[in-house]
Amino acid sequence: MVILKTITAASVASFKAVRLSALKDTPSAFGSTFAKESRLSDADWQRRVAQWNGDRSIGLLAWDGDRPCGIAAGFLDEGQTTKAHLVSMWVAPSDRGRGLGRLLVEGIIDWACNRRAETLCLMVTSNNDVATRFYERLGFRKTGRTEPYPNDPTLAEFEMARAIGQTADPTAG
């Protein structure tokens, strides 16, 4: 059975391993690169754990027994506290199709709702049709907002969003 656990200082090695696996597996799905993050020190990873877990942010790892197999993070928007963001979403290739992606998104939604967020937003790289369809099945829709993808000028990122919390449509997703 897969469970979600908050990323902590005790799980920093697993966090690092999953994050680097994600960057290797789907490099165009993230704003960072494997080359950049593989050079981070242990202290850098510990700082990231602290940044990802506070009143305004959370990092989650999906665990199948003692094996981490997915990751997602969320944070509240600086300027609009009713808006939360989903970032760094990834499921190991061997675990795809088992509902882990949905579980991770639901974990971030639960966290965001507990902080009174009403909207969850995310960015998807324009060449990632699989992710786009996945998020659409969960009730996310394109907002029309786009921005250049930082690692490849031939790609763009587009924003998707869905209502959550009290404003959410219970039939969505």
Residue pairs with C-beta under 8 A, 6 or more apart in sequence:
1 64
2 62
2 63
2 64
2 69
2 70
2 95
2 98
2 99
2 100
2 103
3 62
3 63
4 60
4 61
4 62
4 63
4 103
4 104
4 107
5 11
5 60
5 61
5 63
6 53
6 58
6 59
6 60
7 15
7 49
7 52
7 53
7 59
7 60
7 61
7 71
8 49
8 53
9 46
9 49
9 50
11 49
11 61
11 68
12 42
12 45
12 46
12 49
14 61
14 68
15 45
15 48
15 49
15 59
15 61
15 68
15 71
16 40
16 45
17 68
18 61
18 68
18 69
18 70
18 71
18 90
18 92
19 37
19 71
19 88
20 34
20 37
20 38
21 90
21 92
22 29
22 30
22 71
22 88
22 90
23 30
23 32
23 33
23 34
23 37
23 38
24 34
25 90
25 92
25 93
26 90
26 128
27 33
27 34
27 151
28 125
28 127
28 128
28 149
28 151
28 152
28 155
29 90
29 125
29 128
29 131
30 88
31 149
31 150
31 151
33 151
40 48
49 59
51 57
52 58
52 59
52 73
53 59
55 115
56 75
56 76
56 115
57 73
57 74
57 75
57 76
58 73
58 74
58 75
58 108
58 111
59 71
59 72
59 73
59 88
60 71
60 72
60 73
60 104
60 107
60 108
61 68
61 70
61 71
62 68
62 69
62 70
62 71
62 91
62 95
62 100
62 103
62 104
63 69
64 95
69 91
69 92
69 94
69 95
69 100
70 90
70 91
70 92
70 95
70 100
70 101
70 103
70 104
71 88
71 89
71 90
71 104
72 86
72 87
72 88
72 89
72 90
72 104
72 105
72 107
72 108
73 86
73 87
73 88
73 108
74 84
74 85
74 86
74 87
74 108
74 111
74 112
74 120
75 84
75 85
75 87
76 83
76 84
76 85
76 112
76 115
76 117
77 83
77 84
77 85
77 121
81 115
81 116
81 117
82 116
82 117
82 118
82 119
83 117
83 118
83 119
83 121
84 108
84 111
84 112
84 115
84 117
84 119
84 120
84 121
84 164
85 120
85 121
85 122
86 105
86 108
86 120
86 121
86 122
87 122
87 123
89 101
89 104
89 105
89 122
89 131
91 100
91 101
91 104
101 134
102 138
105 138
108 120
109 120
109 164
112 120
112 164
112 165
113 164
113 165
116 165
117 164
117 165
118 163
118 164
118 165
118 166
118 167
119 161
119 162
119 163
119 164
119 167
120 140
120 161
120 162
120 164
121 143
121 159
121 160
121 161
122 135
122 140
122 159
122 160
122 161
123 147
123 157
123 158
123 159
123 160
124 131
124 132
124 135
124 157
124 158
124 160
125 131
125 149
125 155
125 156
125 157
126 146
126 149
126 155
126 156
126 157
126 158
127 155
132 160
135 160
136 160
137 173
138 162
138 172
138 173
139 162
139 163
139 168
139 169
139 172
139 173
140 160
140 161
140 162
141 160
141 161
141 162
142 158
142 159
142 160
143 158
143 159
143 160
143 161
144 159
145 158
145 159
146 156
146 157
146 158
146 159
147 156
147 157
148 155
148 156
148 157
149 155
149 156
149 157
162 168
162 172
162 173
163 169
163 172
